[in-house]
Amino acid sequence: MIRHAFLIAAFLTAGCRPDPGARSALPGESAMPLVERGDEPPVALNSISPVIYPEALARERIDGMVVLRLYTDSLGRVIADSTRIAESSGYPAFDSAAVSAVPGMEFAPALRQGTPVASAFLQPVHFRHSSGNP
């Protein structure tokens, strides 16, 4: 009896091992093979933003967004002196804070056909006041 239970447990466990190449489909979706990484833009790696919200604008609870044009090398490093403001927030303090934070930004490099490459891209920087702060 114990041997019989052991064989059933072994059979059930063996049947639960996933096939490493298999992909489960969601309901209404056909199973498709996993896609390899191809062309991708740079990806921000900072877990904490290096951008400092200008104190005067924070006190006034003013929000804004700056769009920066950045250039990274094939290692994801921002190329010195390449930063430009592509779209101003309309507030010089936001624009300045966004540009000042660039040296502290870290990126994974852009990929072309899975290979790291240098890249130009647009990076939005959002300034949103916290509703709990004055």
N, C-alpha and C positions, 0 to 999 in steps of 0.2 A: 504494500500500500504506500509506504514512504517512497519507494523507488518510483512508483507510478506518479505520485504528486511531483517529485523532482523532475521527471521527464516532461510533464505538462508545463511546469514552470519554465524549464529550459526552452521548450517549444514556443511558449508565449513571449519570452524575452527575446529570442532570436527573431521572431516575427516583428518586433518593435524597433529593430535597428533601422535607422533611415539610410537610404542610398545617398552617399555623398553628392552624387551628380543630380539627384532628383530635386524637383521644386514642386511644392504643393500649390494647387490652384485655388483661388477663392471661388465661392459660388458664382456661377455665371462667367467665369474667366477660364480660358483654355490654358493648359500648362505650357509654359514657354521656357526655353533654356535660359540660364543666367547670362546676362550681357556683360562682356568685359568692359572695363573703363576705357573710354575713347577720348573724345574731345570734351574738356571741361575747363571752366574758368578758374582762376585762383580762388582759394577758399580761405576765409579768415580763420585763424587758429586761436586768437586771444580768447581766453575764458572770461576775462574781465576787460572791458573796454579801456583803452588808454586815453580816451577823450575826456576832457574836463569841462563840465558845464560851466559857462561863464556865470560868476556869482551874481552880477547885476541883473542878468536876464532870468536867472533862477528865482531871484526875489520877486521879480515882476510876473513870474509864472508864464513866461513866453516860450513857446515851442518853435522849432524850426528844423530845416533839413538842408544839408549841404551835400552836393554831389561832387566827389573828387575824381579826377582822372589820374590813375596811378599806373606805373610801369614796374613790373617785377621781372627779375632774371629767371633763369631756369631752375634756380633753387628756391624761388618764392620770395627773395629779398627785394624790398622796394629800392629802386634805383635812385640814388641820391640826386636831389635837385630836379626830379622829374615831375613832381606833384603839381597839378594845376587844378584850379576850381573850375569845374565844368558847369556847375549851376550854383549860383550864390543863394544863400538863405535870405538875403536882404538885410541881414544884421552882420556888420563887420566882425563883431565879437564871436559869433558862431563860426563864421568863415575862418577866422584866425585860429580858433580852438581846434577846428577840424584839421587844418594844415599842420598845426603844432603837434598833433597826436600821431601823425604818420610815422615818425621814426620808431614809435613803440608798437606799431601794428605788425603782426606776423601773419604770413600767408603760406599755404601749401601752394606749390607752383601750378600754373595752368598745364593742362595736358593736351597734346595733339596725338591722336592715335595711341594713347596710353603712355606717351613719352613726355617728360617735363620739358616745357619750352618757356621762353621769355614771352611776356604778354602785356598789352595795354588793356585796361578795363576801367569801368566806372564803379566807384564805391560810395554808396550813400552813407551819410553820417546823420543819424537822427538825434535831435535834442528834444526830449520830452520831460517836462517837470513831473515830479512825483506828487500825486494829489495829497499825500500826507505831509509834505514839506511846505513851509510858508513861502 
